[in-house]
């Protein structure tokens, strides 16, 4: 997706806690998830990352999702996911988790309604 297309994607504003693992760092960092879409999220926290850094983020009811840092400003940064997710699944209460593969779809695939 181009930058213009990416900015047009619907994002859910929310406040959740998540863990972010930065490639090459042994321990995960806690971050606040400020908004979330199928293709990425905005995180807030003291994480030493730069644009292009490979990361993984643990999202509730989905698990670890791979991505890279798209931008950074102060203690906020954007993560572009490698594969799309279903953000509605992250909003579900804990314990309603579907199988891990159900939350992720390859870029360009459409979500099926069950």
RACOR-V862024 format. One record per backbone hydrogen bond with DSSP energy under -0.5 kcal/mol. NH is the residue of the N-H (numbers start at 1). CO is the residue of the C=O. E is the energy in kcal/mol with one decimal. If there is no record, write none. Layout:
BEGIN
nh,co,e
NH,CO,E
NH,CO,E
END
This chain:
BEGIN
nh,co,e
6,2,-2.8
7,3,-1.9
8,4,-0.8
8,5,-0.9
9,6,-1.3
12,36,-3.4
13,11,-0.6
14,34,-2.0
16,33,-1.2
18,31,-2.4
19,58,-0.8
20,29,-2.8
21,56,-3.2
22,20,-0.5
23,54,-2.4
25,22,-2.4
29,20,-2.7
31,18,-2.7
32,44,-2.7
33,16,-3.4
34,32,-0.7
34,42,-2.7
35,42,-1.0
36,12,-1.9
37,40,-2.9
41,79,-2.0
42,35,-2.1
43,77,-3.1
44,32,-2.0
45,75,-3.0
47,45,-1.6
49,47,-1.5
52,69,-3.3
53,50,-2.3
55,67,-2.5
56,21,-2.1
57,65,-2.4
58,19,-2.7
59,57,-0.8
59,63,-2.7
62,59,-2.1
63,59,-2.9
65,57,-2.5
67,55,-2.6
68,80,-1.9
69,53,-2.1
70,78,-2.6
71,78,-0.9
73,76,-3.1
76,73,-2.4
77,43,-2.3
78,71,-1.8
79,41,-2.8
80,68,-2.9
81,39,-2.5
81,79,-0.6
82,66,-3.0
83,66,-0.6
84,105,-1.2
85,38,-1.9
86,103,-1.3
87,85,-0.7
89,86,-1.3
90,86,-0.7
91,87,-1.1
92,88,-0.8
92,89,-0.5
96,93,-1.4
102,99,-2.0
103,99,-0.6
103,100,-1.0
104,101,-0.7
105,84,-2.7
109,106,-2.3
END
